[in-house]
Amino acid sequence: DVQLQASGGGLVQAGGSLRLSCAVYGFTPDHYSLDDYSIDWFREAPGKAREGVSRISSSDGSTYYASSVKGRFSTSSDNAKNTVYLQMNSLKPEDTAVYYCAATYNGWKYGDGFYLSLVDFWGQGTLVTVSS
């Protein structure tokens, strides 16, 4: 079965950094080929709707970001470890949220457009709290 496991959340002061990890399991060339998916990060702040943060295409490594995090966050992948990372720098209190990794079929087609309804697989969340 396909599984995504997010980790790395915690408490950090404003201006600090955190790196989240998303371990990806269960994709095989014959069934749910990883190359056909993007690995996305979403977040859900208290009282707010879940929103897309970043995307990396598994096939060519293209990356896309929400405008609110562009220039501060970066996503990358380590194919040998089947892990996608979200490096978060210059964190702000408004970045406080539960962060989820997710897989979207042909996500590269949508660029920096993030659509909850198009996500095929969700991981569990990891809480990031940024104190002021």
C-alpha positions as CSV (number, residue, x, y, z in Angstrom):
1,D,0.0,0.0,0.0
2,V,1.1,3.6,-0.7
3,Q,2.0,5.4,2.5
4,L,3.4,8.8,3.2
5,Q,4.9,9.6,6.7
6,A,5.6,13.2,7.6
7,S,7.9,14.0,10.5
8,G,10.1,16.8,11.8
9,G,7.6,19.3,13.2
10,G,8.3,21.1,16.4
11,L,8.4,24.4,18.2
12,V,10.7,27.1,16.8
13,Q,11.1,30.9,17.4
14,A,10.2,33.3,14.7
15,G,13.0,33.7,12.3
16,G,14.2,30.2,12.9
17,S,14.3,27.1,10.6
18,L,12.9,23.6,10.5
19,R,13.2,20.8,8.1
20,L,10.2,18.4,7.5
21,S,10.6,15.0,6.0
22,C,8.1,12.9,4.1
23,A,9.0,9.2,3.7
24,V,7.2,7.6,0.8
25,Y,6.4,4.0,0.6
26,G,4.6,1.6,-1.7
27,F,5.1,3.2,-5.1
28,T,6.3,0.7,-7.7
29,P,6.9,0.9,-11.5
30,D,4.0,-1.6,-12.0
31,H,1.5,0.0,-9.6
32,Y,1.4,3.6,-8.8
33,S,4.7,4.7,-10.4
34,L,6.2,7.5,-8.3
35,D,7.3,9.2,-11.5
36,D,3.6,9.9,-12.2
37,Y,3.1,11.8,-9.0
38,S,4.2,15.0,-7.4
39,I,4.9,15.1,-3.7
40,D,3.2,18.1,-2.2
41,W,3.1,19.8,1.2
42,F,-0.1,21.3,2.5
43,R,-0.8,23.0,5.8
44,E,-3.8,23.6,8.0
45,A,-3.7,26.4,10.5
46,P,-6.1,26.6,13.4
47,G,-9.5,27.8,12.1
48,K,-8.3,28.0,8.5
49,A,-8.7,25.9,5.4
50,R,-6.0,23.5,4.4
51,E,-3.7,25.1,1.8
52,G,-1.0,24.1,-0.6
53,V,2.6,25.1,0.3
54,S,5.0,23.3,-2.1
55,R,5.2,20.7,-4.8
56,I,8.0,18.7,-6.3
57,S,7.6,16.6,-9.5
58,S,9.0,13.1,-9.0
59,S,9.8,12.8,-12.7
60,D,12.0,15.8,-13.2
61,G,12.4,17.5,-9.9
62,S,10.5,20.7,-10.9
63,T,9.4,22.7,-7.8
64,Y,6.5,25.0,-7.2
65,Y,5.6,27.2,-4.2
66,A,2.7,29.1,-2.8
67,S,3.3,32.8,-2.9
68,S,3.2,33.0,0.9
69,V,6.3,30.8,1.3
70,K,8.2,31.6,-1.9
71,G,11.8,32.5,-1.1
72,R,11.6,31.1,2.4
73,F,10.7,27.5,1.9
74,S,12.3,24.9,-0.4
75,T,11.4,21.4,-1.2
76,S,13.8,18.7,-2.4
77,S,14.0,14.9,-2.7
78,D,16.4,12.2,-1.9
79,N,15.4,9.3,-4.2
80,A,17.8,6.9,-2.6
81,K,15.9,7.4,0.7
82,N,12.5,7.8,-0.9
83,T,12.1,11.0,1.1
84,V,11.0,14.4,0.3
85,Y,12.0,17.4,2.4
86,L,10.6,20.8,3.1
87,Q,13.2,23.2,4.4
88,M,11.5,26.1,6.1
89,N,13.6,29.2,6.8
90,S,12.7,32.6,8.2
91,L,9.7,31.2,9.9
92,K,6.8,33.4,11.0
93,P,4.1,32.9,13.6
94,E,1.6,32.7,10.7
95,D,3.4,29.6,9.5
96,T,2.1,27.7,12.5
97,A,0.0,24.8,11.3
98,V,-0.2,21.1,10.9
99,Y,1.8,20.2,7.8
100,Y,0.8,17.3,5.6
101,C,2.6,15.6,2.7
102,A,0.5,14.3,-0.1
103,A,0.8,12.7,-3.6
104,T,-1.0,14.1,-6.6
105,Y,-1.2,12.3,-9.9
106,N,0.4,14.3,-12.6
107,G,0.7,17.2,-10.1
108,W,3.2,18.9,-12.3
109,K,0.3,19.8,-14.6
110,Y,-1.0,22.2,-12.0
111,G,2.2,24.1,-11.3
112,D,1.6,26.2,-8.2
113,G,-2.1,25.4,-8.2
114,F,-2.9,23.2,-5.2
115,Y,-6.2,21.4,-5.2
116,L,-7.3,19.2,-2.3
117,S,-9.7,17.3,-4.4
118,L,-6.9,16.1,-6.7
119,V,-4.7,14.6,-4.0
120,D,-4.6,10.9,-4.3
121,F,-2.7,10.0,-1.1
122,W,-2.3,11.8,2.2
123,G,0.2,11.4,4.9
124,Q,-0.5,12.1,8.6
125,G,0.3,15.6,9.8
126,T,3.2,17.0,11.7
127,L,2.7,20.1,13.9
128,V,4.8,23.2,13.4
129,T,4.5,25.9,16.0
130,V,6.3,29.2,15.5
131,S,6.5,31.5,18.5
132,S,6.8,35.2,18.3
